[in-house]
Amino acid sequence: MILQIFLFIVDAVLLNAAFLLSFPVRYGLNIPEINFLPYKDNFPFLTFIYMLALVLTRVFKKRFCSYWHLFKRTFNGLLLGALFGMALVYVFRIKWSDFPSSIFVISFPIGLSFIFI
């Protein structure tokens, strides 16, 4: 149980690291503040959505048949999280209008490599 809580916290940190790394990949070292501000103000909501998606796809289960099974669940969880995140940006489009949706696309493979490896 303690190991699962630890992995949950580490995965939340790694997801945010993937988002933070996605901004320099998208914009280079000169990140526009207007595009970064929606993430900075609302990263707890995005983290919650992604972690909920990982829980729904049962990534934090104790045992897996193979690494491929774990990879598929992680892939599905991050994909579901990205879809939920884009839906959140769409629903709150007036507040989050400057958040680039390309960040979700860029953070997906980065997050997958961070979490799975």
N, C-alpha and C positions, 0 to 999 in steps of 0.2 A: 504494500500500500504506500509506503514512504517513497519507494522507487518510482511508482507511478506519479505521485505528486511532484517529485523532482523532475521527471521527464516532462510533465505538463508545463511546469514553469520554464524549463529550458526551451521547450518548443515555442512557447509564447515569446521568449526573448529572441529566438532564431527567426521567427516570423517577422518581428519588427526589424531585425537586422537585414532581412531580405528586402523589406520595403525601403529601408534607409539606403541600401546599396543600389536599389532600382533608380532612385533619383539621379545619382551621378551617372549611371549608365544612360539614362534618358537625356539628361541635360548637360553632362560634362561637369566640371568642377564649379561652374557658375550657375547654381540652382536658383531659379527665380523664387523669391519669397512668396509671391502671390500663389504659386503652385504648391509650395511646400507647406504653407500655413494651414490648409484644410487637414492635412495629415497630422501636423503637429498638434492641432486642437482636438482632433477626434481619433487618435490612435487607439485609445482604450476600446472604442466601439468596434473598430476593425479587428483588433486582437480578439475581442469577445466573439465576433462573428466567425472568424477563422477557427478559433478553438472549439466553438460549438459544432462547426462542420466536422472537425477532426473527431470529436466525441461521437457525433452521429454516425460516422463511418467506422467507428470502433477501432481507432488507431491505438488507443491506450489499453487494449486488452493484454492480458498477461502472456499468452503464448500464441504463436503463429505456426502454420504448417511449414512455411518456407519464407525466404526473403522476398520472393516474388509476390506472395500473398500480402506481406507487409507493404511492399512497394505499391501494389494496386490500391490498397486502402489509403495510403498516404496520398497518392495521386488523386484519387476520388475526393478525399477530404479537402485537399487544397483547391481542386477544381470547384467543388461546391462552395468553399469559402470565397473564392474569387467571384463566382456568380452572385452569391449573397452580398458581397462587397459592392459589386457593380450595381446591384439593385438598390442598395443603400444610397449610393451616390446618385442614382436616378431619382429616388424618392425625395431626397433632400437636395435636389439639383440647384435650388436657389442659394442655399448655404454653401454647397460643395461644388459650385459651378466651375471653379478653377482647378479642381483635382483632376489630373489627367488619367483617363482610363487605361492608357498605355502602361501605367505603373503596375496595374494588376497583371497585365500580360508579361511584363518583364520580371516581376517578382515571383511569378509562378515557377519557372525552372530554377531560379535562385533558391527559393524556399524549399522546393523539392530536394535539391541537392543538399541544402543545409540540414533539413530534418531527416532525410533518409540516410545520409552518410553520417 
